Amino acid sequence: MIRNLFFVARIAIAWFVALLIVAAFWSEIPLLGRLDLPIVLFTFITLGLVVTAAFSHLRRVRMIAGSETESLGNRQRRQVEIPFEAGEAFDLLEAAIRELPRTEDIESARDSLQVRARVQRPVNFTDQPMGKWHPMYWFGNTRNQITATVTPTNGTGSVTLICEPEAGAWSDWFRVDDGSNLDNANAITRAIARRVAERRRNEQAAAAQTATEKELTVARLNLLHAQVEPHFLYNTLASAQYLTRTDPARADEMLGHLIQYLRHSLPRTRDELATLDDELERALAYLEILRIRMGQRLNVQVDVPTDLRGVRLPPMMLQTLVENAIKHGLEPRTAGGTVWIRARCADGVVSITVADDGEGFNAQTSGTGIGLKNIRERLQLVYRGQASLAVVANFPSGVAATINIPAPAVPPATPPVAAGTMEERSDV
């Protein structure tokens, strides 16, 4: 209450002193100076209107802020912390100011992270009795101005917001802004808070969608394994059963490769990556089993440098490409063919290629594409657009599928080379 009375008294005293000066000049005017009543009435009427406008200002501030003691002045300052880097904070701030009602003459400088604008006051506040003859409008005009600056601080943006009348600071002694600048400052602060919350909701929704997509991809991959692996296991066990009667040594060899294949096929956690060496051992065990079944119809050539065998990648990708090469490329051919497995590193990218000289892109042998689709989705989820799968025709026949993933920043430890019977060459 004392602060309110001091605020009203400050404006009333300023006007009283100004009116005393006017009365002194009035008294010096010939003839009119002898008439005291007009100047006395003018003084009391003016002071009454000024005090009334000041109390109106207090009530307006109380309505906006909930308490008239929050800020009674015409000029408002806010310090707002935006949890984004300075450029994003500037874009958010500029958009909030542009959407403020009655905003005009907006000037923004992205390099200096500053925004300036002018705002017309609402008509219901500026349209007072007596119009422009009202003493509260004898100084300055009815527009406000906004100055906002973003200061970069530790990866975030600190906004300094100033809302004030367009008139000079001296006019604050003679007039009030009816709380319009307090309203503008609060509106911009609310807009920033709303936009930050909206950005957070979008990020959470995107994260939830990514997690859902990842779960769907894993589910589809598990379904694919459930469809492929039993078929492969049944055929392998049936072949082993037959070989135990006709060729026990080859049956024992087939079962050994099957154990090796199953050992590398143990379930992993959904986020765990495998090494290229582990994936290669599983693929070679799979191919060895098939070579026992297919005989001379299947030839395998491997060219994977030892320094790349520690590279980590999502599990079962290499296996899927090898299975596609066999199922859609070589098995339909009576003469069989060759499967090449090759890995190279260049320009920060590790390329893993599985190629064959089989049927190629033949409509009769093409599958549903579920395996390749799963590989692309998993690469997107794990590497966020920094990895890819390319499937092209091989020359003179067949298909070459290449997985490109970012090379590790530190060269991986070189694991021991797995013992095997596959022929190693460098030509694919």
N, C-alpha and C positions, 0 to 999 in steps of 0.2 A: 504493500500500500504506500509506504514512504517513497519507494522508487517511482511509483506511478505519479504521485503528487509532484515529485521533483521534476519528472519529465514534462508534465503539463505546465508547471511553474516556469521552467526554463523557456518554453516557447512563448508563454504569456508575457514574461518579463522582456524578452527580446522585442516582441511586438509593441509593448508599452513604451520602451525606450524609443523605438522608431516613431511611434505616434506622438511622443513628446516633441521630437524634432520637427515633425510636420506641424504641430500646434504652434511651435515657436515661429516657424515661417509664416503661419496663418496670421499670427498676431501682428506681424510687420506689414501685412497688406493694408493699404489705405482703405478706409471705410469698412471693408469686410472684417478687418482685424478686430473691430469693436464688437462684433457679434460672436459671443462665446458659445452660444447654444449649438450652432451647427457643428463646430469642431468637437464639442463634448459628446454630442449624440454619435458622431462619426467614430469617435474613440471607443465609446462603450459598445456600439454595434460591432465594430471590428474585433474588439477583444472577445466579445461573446461568440462570434463566429469562429475565431481562432481556437478558443477553449473547447467549443463544441466539436470542431474537427479533430482536436487532439484526443478527446475522449472517444470519438468514433474510431480513431486509429487504435487506441488501447483495446476497444472491444473487438475490432477486426483481428488484431494480433492474438487475443485470447481465443478467438474462434478457430484460428489456424493452428496455433501451437498447443492449445489446451491449457496454456498458462501464459498470462501476459508478461511474466518475468523472464521468459526464455530469451526474447530479443525484442526490444522496443525501438531500436534505431531503424532508420531508413535503409541502411547498408548492411548486407548479410554476407558472412564469410563461412564457407564450409570446407573441411578437409576430408576427402573421400578416398579410401584405399580400394583400388580395383585389383583383384588377384590375377591379372594378365600382364603380359609384357607391354611396354609403353605404346607400341604401335596399335595393338589391339585395344588397349585402354582408350587411346585417342579416338579410334573409330567408334567405340561404344559411346563415349562422351559426346562426340559431334552429333551422332544420331539422336541422342536424348535431347540435345538442345534444339535441333532442327524440328523435332516433333512437339516442342513446347508451343501452346496456342499463342497466336498473335506475334510470332517471331519474325523479324525482318532484318535485312542488311547483315546477313551472316558472313563472317570472314573467318576462314580456317587456314592455318599454315601447318602442314603435317611435319615439315622439317623442324620447326621450332616448337611443335606440340602445343599450339595455342589456338583457341577459338574465341571470337568476339561476336556479339550479336546485340541487337536492340529489340525490345519487347514493348508493344503498346499495352497500356494499362486497360483493364476491363472498363467498358462504358459505364457500367453501373457504379463505378467508383469515381470516375472523372466527371460524370454528369451531375454536378451539385447545384443546389439553388443559387440563383444569381449568375450561373455560368462563369464566364471569364471575369466577371466583376467580383467574384468571391475572392477575398484577400489571400486565401491559401494558394491561389494560382497566379499570384503576381510575380513569383520568382520561379525561374526555370520553366520546364515543360512537363507534359504528362507521360513521357516515355521513360522506361528503365533500360539499363544496359547490363549485359552479362560478359564477364571475362573469366575464362577457364584456362588453366595451364596444367599439363601433365608432366610430372617429374619422374624419370625412371629411378627405381629403387629396388635393387636386388631381384630383378626379374619381374617386378610388379610395377604398376603405375599409380603414383600418388597425385590426386587431382586437387588443385586449389581452385575453388569456385567462389567468385565474388559477384553478387547481385546488388545493384545500387541504382539510384536515380541518375538520369543522364545529366542533370544539373550539377553544379559544383557543390562541394561539401558545405560551403557557407549557407546554402539554402536549407540545410537540415534544421537550422535554428528558427526557420519561419514556416516550414510546411512539413506535412507528413505524407507517406506513400500509401496509407490505408492497408498496410501489410502486404502489398503486392510483391515486393522483393522477397519477403519471407516465404510467400506462397511459391514464387519462382524457384527459390533455392530448395525448398522441400520437394517440389515437383521433379526437379532434375535429379535430386538424390534418390527419390523413389524410382524414377525411370532407370537409373543406373543399377539399383538393387534388383529391379525386375529383370533387366537384361542379363545381369550376372547369374541370377537364379535360372533363367531360361537356358543360358549357355550350359550351366551345370546339369540341368535336366536332359538336355540334348546329349551331353557327353555320357551321362549315365545310361540313357536309352541306347546310344551307340554301343557302349560297352556290353549292355545286356544283350543286344542283338548279336554282337560278335560272339559272346559266350554261347548264345543259342545256336548260331550257325556252326560254331565249333563242335557243340554237342551233336548236332545233326550230322555233321561230317564224320565224326567218330562213330556214330550209330550206323551210318551207311557203310563205313569201312568195315565195322564188325559184321554187318550183314553180308557184305561181299566175302569176307573171310569164311563166314558160316556156310556160304554157298560153294565156295571154291575148294577150301581145304578138305572137307569130307570126301568130295569127288576124287581129289588127288590121293588122299590117304587110302580110300577103298581100292583104287587101281594099283597103288604101290603094294599094298598088302596082298592083293590077289596075285600080282606078279611075283612077289616074294614066295608066296605059297606054292606057286607053280614051279619056281626055280629050285625050291628045296627038294623037289623030286627029280628034276632034270639036271640041275647045275648048282649043287649046294654052295660052291665057292662064290658064285655070282649072287646067290641069295643072301649069303652072309655080307657081301659087299654092299648090296642094296639096303639091307637093314642098317648097316653102319652109317650110310649116308642119310637114311631116314632119321636116325637118332640125332645126327648132326643138324639136320634141318629143324627137327622139333626143338632141339636145345636152343636154337637161335630164334624160335618162334614163341618163346614164353611171353606171357602178357607183360606189358610195360604200363607205367602210369601214363595218362593221356598227354602229359606235357613233356615226357622224357624223350630226348633225341637219342638216336643210335649212331654208332660210328659207321663210316663207309666200310671198314673192315668187317664188322659184324654182318652188315647187309650183304656184302660180297660172299662171305662164307655160307650164308643161308642160300643165296642164289646158286652158288656152285654146288652145294649139296643137292638142291632141287634138280639142277641140270645133270648131275651125275646119275641120279635116279632115272631121269628120262633117257639118258644115253644108254643105260643098261637095257631099258625097254625098247628104245628105237634103234639101238645098234649103230651101224655105220651111217644111218640117215642123219645123225646129229653130230655136228662139229662145233666146238666152243673155243673161242679165242678171247683172252683177257689181257688188257693192257692198262693196269692201274698202278701208277707209281707208289712206292712205299711211303713217300712223304705226304700223300693225300689220303692214306687209309685211316688216318685219325680224324678226318673231317666229319663233323656231326650233321645229320640230316634226319628228317622224320622217318620212322621205321616203315617198312613194307613198300616203300616207293620203288626201289630197285627191283624188288620181287615182282611187283605188279607189271612193270615193263617187261621183265623176262618172261612172265607167264603169257603176256599178250603176244610177244614174239613167237613163242612156241605154238600157242593155241590158234592164232589167226594167221601166222606166217608160215611155219614149217610143217605142222601136223597135216594140213590139207594137201601138202605136196608129197607125191609118191617118192620122189628122190630126196626128200628132206632138205637140209641146208645147214647154214652156219649162223651162230649167234655170236656177236661181238659185244664185249663190255669194255668200255674205255672211260678214263677220267683224265681231265686236263685242268690246269689252273692258269689263267691269263687275265691281266687287267683287273685283278681283284674279284674275279668270278671263277667258281669251280663248276666245270661242266662235266656231267656224268651222262654218257651215251650208251644206250642199248640199241643195237641195230641187227637186222637180219636180212637175208636175201631170199625171203619167201614170197608169198603171193602178193604182198603189197596192199594197196588200197583197193581191195576187191570187195564189191558189194555182197558177194556170197559168203565171204569169210569175215566180214566186219562184225564186231560185237555191238553191245548196247552203249559202250562208251562210259560206263559207270566208273571203271577203274581210273581212266584218264581224268574224268571229272573230279573224282575224289582227290587225285594228286594235285590238281590245280587249286581246289578249295583249300587243301591243307597248306600248300605253299603260300597262299594269300594270308591265311590265318597266322602262320608262324613267322613269315618274313615281311608281311605288310607291303606287298607290291615290289619287293626287292628280289624276288625269285620268279622263275617262269618255267613252263614246260613247252617245248617245241617238238612237234611231230611232223616229219617231212618224209618224202619219198627217198629211198636209198637207191644208189646207182650200182649196177644196172637194174636191180629189182629189190623188192622188199621195202622195209620201213625203218627209219632211224628216229628214235625218241630221245631227246636230250633234256635233262633237268639242269637248270642254271641256278646256283645259290651263291650268296655272298661268301667270299673267302674269309676264313677266320683272321682276326687282326694279328694274332700270334700264331706262328706255325705250330700245328698240332704235333703232339708226341708221336713218334713213329712206332706203331705196334709191330710185333713180330709177324712176318708174312705167314699166312696160313698155308699149311701143307696141303697140296691137292694134286690132282692128276691132269688139270686143264692145261692146255698149251697156251703159252703167253707170247703174243705178238703185238706189234704197234700199228698194224694197218687195220682200219675199219672200213 
